[in-house]
Amino acid sequence: PGQIDEHVGARVRLRRAVLGMSQEDLSSALGITFQQIQKYERGHNRMSATRLHDLSTILGVDVNYFFEDFNPDDPQRPYGFSDGANDKFSWLE
């Protein structure tokens, strides 16, 4: 597992927290142990496409949600308006 796995896991944890769902609730909905949820959320284990699809259904988001804000150039820094790519938004001025 690598940086994308950590990012996806963090997005799972974020969405679960926003919904007020415990790891036990999520693990029960998926039919797995809460320890497996912990491993997913920490990025220690990779998730299959099927698992991502199931998570997106349970958490009420599109699969793309898990990859939003991932910056492959610098995974520790998500994309945003403060980046050097502001020229893409010059039409707003």
PyRosetta script that sets phi, psi and omega in degrees:
from pyrosetta import init, pose_from_sequence

init()
pose = pose_from_sequence("PGQIDEHVGARVRLRRAVLGMSQEDLSSALGITFQQIQKYERGHNRMSATRLHDLSTILGVDVNYFFEDFNPDDPQRPYGFSDGANDKFSWLE")
pose.set_psi(1, 146.9)
pose.set_omega(1, -176.8)
pose.set_phi(2, -131.7)
pose.set_psi(2, -155.4)
pose.set_omega(2, -173.8)
pose.set_phi(3, -65.8)
pose.set_psi(3, -35.7)
pose.set_omega(3, 177.3)
pose.set_phi(4, -65.1)
pose.set_psi(4, -40.7)
pose.set_omega(4, 178.9)
pose.set_phi(5, -61.7)
pose.set_psi(5, -39.7)
pose.set_omega(5, 178.0)
pose.set_phi(6, -66.3)
pose.set_psi(6, -41.0)
pose.set_omega(6, 179.7)
pose.set_phi(7, -64.9)
pose.set_psi(7, -47.0)
pose.set_omega(7, 179.8)
pose.set_phi(8, -61.6)
pose.set_psi(8, -42.7)
pose.set_omega(8, 178.1)
pose.set_phi(9, -61.2)
pose.set_psi(9, -40.3)
pose.set_omega(9, 178.3)
pose.set_phi(10, -64.9)
pose.set_psi(10, -36.8)
pose.set_omega(10, 178.5)
pose.set_phi(11, -68.3)
pose.set_psi(11, -36.9)
pose.set_omega(11, 175.4)
pose.set_phi(12, -61.9)
pose.set_psi(12, -48.4)
pose.set_omega(12, -179.5)
pose.set_phi(13, -60.0)
pose.set_psi(13, -43.4)
pose.set_omega(13, 179.8)
pose.set_phi(14, -60.7)
pose.set_psi(14, -50.4)
pose.set_omega(14, -177.6)
pose.set_phi(15, -64.7)
pose.set_psi(15, -40.3)
pose.set_omega(15, 178.8)
pose.set_phi(16, -60.8)
pose.set_psi(16, -42.9)
pose.set_omega(16, 179.9)
pose.set_phi(17, -65.9)
pose.set_psi(17, -41.8)
pose.set_omega(17, 178.9)
pose.set_phi(18, -59.4)
pose.set_psi(18, -37.4)
pose.set_omega(18, 180.0)
pose.set_phi(19, -81.6)
pose.set_psi(19, -6.4)
pose.set_omega(19, -178.4)
pose.set_phi(20, 70.4)
pose.set_psi(20, 28.4)
pose.set_omega(20, -177.2)
pose.set_phi(21, -97.0)
pose.set_psi(21, 135.6)
pose.set_omega(21, 177.3)
pose.set_phi(22, -83.1)
pose.set_psi(22, 164.9)
pose.set_omega(22, 174.9)
pose.set_phi(23, -61.9)
pose.set_psi(23, -35.3)
pose.set_omega(23, 178.5)
pose.set_phi(24, -64.7)
pose.set_psi(24, -41.8)
pose.set_omega(24, 178.1)
pose.set_phi(25, -61.1)
pose.set_psi(25, -46.0)
pose.set_omega(25, -179.0)
pose.set_phi(26, -66.6)
pose.set_psi(26, -42.3)
pose.set_omega(26, -179.8)
pose.set_phi(27, -64.4)
pose.set_psi(27, -37.5)
pose.set_omega(27, 178.2)
pose.set_phi(28, -64.6)
pose.set_psi(28, -42.2)
pose.set_omega(28, 179.5)
pose.set_phi(29, -64.3)
pose.set_psi(29, -32.1)
pose.set_omega(29, -179.8)
pose.set_phi(30, -88.9)
pose.set_psi(30, -15.5)
pose.set_omega(30, -178.1)
pose.set_phi(31, 76.8)
pose.set_psi(31, 32.5)
pose.set_omega(31, 178.6)
pose.set_phi(32, -131.5)
pose.set_psi(32, 175.9)
pose.set_omega(32, 179.5)
pose.set_phi(33, -81.5)
pose.set_psi(33, 156.2)
pose.set_omega(33, 177.9)
pose.set_phi(34, -67.8)
pose.set_psi(34, -23.5)
pose.set_omega(34, 176.1)
pose.set_phi(35, -64.1)
pose.set_psi(35, -35.3)
pose.set_omega(35, 177.8)
pose.set_phi(36, -66.8)
pose.set_psi(36, -38.3)
pose.set_omega(36, 176.3)
pose.set_phi(37, -61.3)
pose.set_psi(37, -43.2)
pose.set_omega(37, 177.9)
pose.set_phi(38, -58.5)
pose.set_psi(38, -43.2)
pose.set_omega(38, 179.8)
pose.set_phi(39, -65.2)
pose.set_psi(39, -40.2)
pose.set_omega(39, 176.9)
pose.set_phi(40, -62.7)
pose.set_psi(40, -48.6)
pose.set_omega(40, -175.2)
pose.set_phi(41, -65.7)
pose.set_psi(41, -29.3)
pose.set_omega(41, 177.9)
pose.set_phi(42, -85.3)
pose.set_psi(42, -8.8)
pose.set_omega(42, -179.0)
pose.set_phi(43, 80.6)
pose.set_psi(43, 15.1)
pose.set_omega(43, 179.9)
pose.set_phi(44, -77.6)
pose.set_psi(44, -29.0)
pose.set_omega(44, 177.6)
pose.set_phi(45, -121.5)
pose.set_psi(45, 142.6)
pose.set_omega(45, 176.6)
pose.set_phi(46, -82.1)
pose.set_psi(46, 152.2)
pose.set_omega(46, 177.7)
pose.set_phi(47, -106.6)
pose.set_psi(47, 140.2)
pose.set_omega(47, 176.5)
pose.set_phi(48, -76.2)
pose.set_psi(48, 167.0)
pose.set_omega(48, 176.5)
pose.set_phi(49, -61.0)
pose.set_psi(49, -38.1)
pose.set_omega(49, 178.8)
pose.set_phi(50, -63.8)
pose.set_psi(50, -43.1)
pose.set_omega(50, 179.6)
pose.set_phi(51, -64.3)
pose.set_psi(51, -42.1)
pose.set_omega(51, 177.5)
pose.set_phi(52, -62.1)
pose.set_psi(52, -40.4)
pose.set_omega(52, 177.7)
pose.set_phi(53, -63.0)
pose.set_psi(53, -46.1)
pose.set_omega(53, 178.8)
pose.set_phi(54, -61.5)
pose.set_psi(54, -43.1)
pose.set_omega(54, 178.3)
pose.set_phi(55, -62.2)
pose.set_psi(55, -42.2)
pose.set_omega(55, -179.4)
pose.set_phi(56, -62.8)
pose.set_psi(56, -37.2)
pose.set_omega(56, 178.1)
pose.set_phi(57, -67.2)
pose.set_psi(57, -48.3)
pose.set_omega(57, -178.5)
pose.set_phi(58, -65.2)
pose.set_psi(58, -41.0)
pose.set_omega(58, -176.8)
pose.set_phi(59, -87.0)
pose.set_psi(59, -4.6)
pose.set_omega(59, 175.6)
pose.set_phi(60, 69.8)
pose.set_psi(60, 37.7)
pose.set_omega(60, 178.2)
pose.set_phi(61, -132.0)
pose.set_psi(61, 164.2)
pose.set_omega(61, 173.0)
pose.set_phi(62, -77.4)
pose.set_psi(62, 152.4)
pose.set_omega(62, 179.7)
pose.set_phi(63, -56.1)
pose.set_psi(63, -33.5)
pose.set_omega(63, 179.3)
pose.set_phi(64, -58.9)
pose.set_psi(64, -26.2)
pose.set_omega(64, -179.8)
pose.set_phi(65, -52.4)
pose.set_psi(65, -39.6)
pose.set_omega(65, -175.6)
pose.set_phi(66, -67.2)
pose.set_psi(66, -19.8)
pose.set_omega(66, -178.2)
pose.set_phi(67, -106.3)
pose.set_psi(67, -4.1)
pose.set_omega(67, -179.8)
pose.set_phi(68, -59.4)
pose.set_psi(68, 144.2)
pose.set_omega(68, 176.4)
pose.set_phi(69, 69.9)
pose.set_psi(69, 6.3)
pose.set_omega(69, 177.7)
pose.set_phi(70, -77.6)
pose.set_psi(70, 127.1)
pose.set_omega(70, -179.3)
pose.set_phi(71, -109.6)
pose.set_psi(71, 103.3)
pose.set_omega(71, -177.6)
pose.set_phi(72, -64.7)
pose.set_psi(72, -22.4)
pose.set_omega(72, 179.5)
pose.set_phi(73, -76.0)
pose.set_psi(73, -32.5)
pose.set_omega(73, 179.6)
pose.set_phi(74, -151.0)
pose.set_psi(74, 85.1)
pose.set_omega(74, -174.2)
pose.set_phi(75, -57.4)
pose.set_psi(75, -21.9)
pose.set_omega(75, 178.8)
pose.set_phi(76, -78.3)
pose.set_psi(76, -11.5)
pose.set_omega(76, -177.6)
pose.set_phi(77, -125.0)
pose.set_psi(77, 107.6)
pose.set_omega(77, 179.9)
pose.set_phi(78, -69.5)
pose.set_psi(78, 157.7)
pose.set_omega(78, 176.0)
pose.set_phi(79, -64.1)
pose.set_psi(79, 152.4)
pose.set_omega(79, 176.5)
pose.set_phi(80, -175.4)
pose.set_psi(80, 178.6)
pose.set_omega(80, -177.7)
pose.set_phi(81, -67.0)
pose.set_psi(81, -18.6)
pose.set_omega(81, -179.4)
pose.set_phi(82, -81.0)
pose.set_psi(82, -4.4)
pose.set_omega(82, 179.8)
pose.set_phi(83, -77.3)
pose.set_psi(83, 168.6)
pose.set_omega(83, -179.0)
pose.set_phi(84, -70.9)
pose.set_psi(84, -2.6)
pose.set_omega(84, -177.7)
pose.set_phi(85, -87.8)
pose.set_psi(85, 22.2)
pose.set_omega(85, -177.4)
pose.set_phi(86, -65.9)
pose.set_psi(86, -18.6)
pose.set_omega(86, 179.5)
pose.set_phi(87, -60.1)
pose.set_psi(87, -23.8)
pose.set_omega(87, 178.1)
pose.set_phi(88, -67.3)
pose.set_psi(88, -19.3)
pose.set_omega(88, -176.0)
pose.set_phi(89, -111.0)
pose.set_psi(89, 16.1)
pose.set_omega(89, -176.6)
pose.set_phi(90, -63.3)
pose.set_psi(90, -25.0)
pose.set_omega(90, 179.8)
pose.set_phi(91, -66.0)
pose.set_psi(91, -14.8)
pose.set_omega(91, 179.4)
pose.set_phi(92, -74.8)
pose.set_psi(92, -19.0)
pose.set_omega(92, -173.5)
pose.set_phi(93, -79.3)
pose.dump_pdb("model.pdb")
